[in-house]
């Protein structure tokens, strides 16, 4: 079952079972976020040098696993885990943890947040049209980013158009302006199967984002935040190829869905519905549902998870370019100390020796 956080009423704890969901009222969530940001503060933490750590992280032989923790009591990240609290398994075999970085100590690699939307095709249901005219509601969350965190904007469209509308920037107003321009209603005329065209364009947009990450040095963590109703599907085989591309960069997918977006209709055999929800699950991310007043709270929660994440590095036993099952768990001692804490991470990784030719 995909994670679904009803921010109009509550936010979930990121579990895979609905019976395990921990609800927090939106007003309480706002207070918790403010309190957490003041105490652990994303904006107020003194900057610490990242150069030494991130320079090492670009080595292709080192696999980085981003781990997001969640305290079931309040839904917030745990900030004081240590290297010896974790165990990492590759295809069921434990591997030594070669490196350990903590977001609370501000030494994880930089990340780029991409806000991704689908064209507003004259009010097509289930897309990004629900956000049109309300983009400014996301603006308060951007103030909680670190000074050097960057945000970009990208889009895809069922008529075959896709591009990176705004390259990553530290400016906090430009992303909102770019969103407003990108989600403006457009005239939409396309012959043939527009759904098939849109499926190809969706994959192309994600690969443009991955290419951008590969071309940067040091290589950042690409984070895609979909702002759409996820009212679409993809051939499973094609979608899994894109998931593989993202796994090779250890990127993470999140999403925010407006509560007014309709439920997903039945799709053809062989297609994966709610593709962005699927991508989030495969990469260790999460999908939220929010009303207009909850947009900033949902984005804040994503930023907070990213900032206070842990990065565990290990040397893969073999570099074969194939999918490896990945598991991260707490040691018995840590599990006893932090009872009920949940960890979220990508369940699969792909060890590669060099950047794929298409992404260079």
Buried (B, 14 or more C-beta within 10 A) or exposed (E): EBBBBBBBBBBBBBBEEEEEBBBBEBEBBBEBBEEBBEEBEBEEBEEEEBEEBBEBBEEBEBBBBBBBBBBBEBBBBBBEBEEEBBBBBBBEEEBEBBBBBBBBEBBBBBBBBBBBBBBBBEEBEBBBBBBBEBBBBBBBBBEBBBEEBBBBBBBBBBBEBBBBBBBBBEEBEBBBBBBBEBBEEBEBEBEEEBBEBBBBBBBBBBBBBBBBBBEBEBBBBBBBBBBBBBBBBBBEEBBBEBBBBBBBBBBBBBBBBBBBBEEBEEBEEEBBBBBBBBBBBBBBBBBBBBBBEBBBBBBBBBBBBBBBBBBBBBBBEEBEEEBBEBBBBBEEEBEEEBEEBBBBBBBBBBBBEEBBEEBE
